[in-house]
């Protein structure tokens, strides 16, 4: 799960590495559309636009790369997602 997936570069890398289920969450319409354009027609990557659309399940890896004001708005939701590895980065 990549929250703040931007143009989808980490999603594409995860697919090349053989990850089974790959979900990107990006609320910026331009970045989201660019990531969708870059996906092959047989890609297993799913791109959504809101954090409340993220399926509730256990994730092996959750990567969050968003600016601090946005992070503050959704941090409780992120922390409520069960995951084995959580990586948070972005501009403060």
N, C-alpha and C positions, 0 to 999 in steps of 0.2 A: 504494500500500500504506500503510495507516494502522495502526500498531501502538500499541495503547492507544486504540482508536477510541471508547471510551465509548459515548454514546448515538447516535453516528453522524453528527453534524452535518457534519463534514468529508467524510464519504462522500457525503452528499446534495449537498453543494456540488460535489464532483468530478463527480457524475453530471450535475448541471445545466450544468456547464461542458463536458460532452461527452467526458469521459475514457472510454476504451474498456473497460478492465478495472479494476474497483474492488474491492479486498479490504480488509476491516477485520479486525483481530485484537484481541479483547477477552476477557480471562480472567474478568472480573467478570460473573457470570451475570445479575444484575439489569440492569446497563448494556447487556449484549449483547441481552437480551430486549427492552429498550426500543428499541434501534436496529432490531431486526427488526420491531417493531410499527409503526415510523415508515416503513418501506419500502413503496412501492407494489407491487402484485402483478406488475407488469411491470418491476420494477427489475433492473438488471444487477449490483447490489452483492452481493458474497458476504461473509458474516460468519463468521469461525471463532473458536475459543476457545483455541487453543494456537499458539505460535510455530513449533513443529515441523510444523504443518499448512500453513505458508506454502509455496506452490509455489516451487521453486528456478528462477528465471529472471531476466532483466535487467528491472529496474523503472525507469521514468523518474523516479518520485518516491516516496520513502519518508519518511513522517512518523512520528516517535516521540514520544509524549506520555505519559510514565509517571514515577512517582516513582523517585528514585535507588536505593533498595534493590532494586526490581524490575528497573530498568535494568541494575544490576550483574550480575544473574543471567542476562540474555540478551544482553548487549552483544556477545559474540563471535559469536553467531548473527546478530545484526543486521548487524554489520560484514562477515560472510561473504556477505551478499546483494549481488549486483552491482546497482548502481543509479547513475543519473546525478546525482540530487540527493538528499541526505540532510539532513533537518531534525530535530533532537532538542531537545525541551523538556520541562518538567515541574517538579515541586517537588523541590528539593534537600533 
